[in-house]
């Protein structure tokens, strides 16, 4: 499954806090039934069945801020689309943690 890290930043708001805007964007993900997500301090990780689905979700998230009156939106997307084996959010984290266990000795 491809995995996307997405960060959406509204520009030109009157407030330095962006959490209320991010919460609005995250509500889109709550309505999607066929994905897995993980919110991080710097963005959201989304796991979907294919890349087209990730782009569809990214477009919805990006456009939502315009629909609530934001005039400029910066969206950053990273996609990990591995075709040689199946990956997931959990499998990527597990792999790193396993390697860290050996480093702690």
C-alpha positions, 0 to 999 in steps of 0.5 A: 500500500502506498503511504503519503505524508501530507502537511497543509498550511493555511497562509495569511490567517490572522492567528499564529495558531493553525490547529483549528484549520488543521482540525477542519482538514483532519475531519475529511479523513474521519469520513474516509472509510478505506484508509488508515491515518496517523497524525504527527506534530508536523503532518498526517500520514495516510495509507490507502490502497493506491496512489490515485486514492492518495491524490484524491484525498490530498486534493480534498484536504487542500481544497477544504481550506479554500472553501472556508475562506483561506486565500493561500494554501501550501501543501507538501506531499511525500509518497512512498509507493513501494512495489516490491513488497507490501508496506504499511504505516505500522510495518515501517515503524516496526522496521526502524524500532527493530533496528534501534533495539540492536543499537541500544546495547 
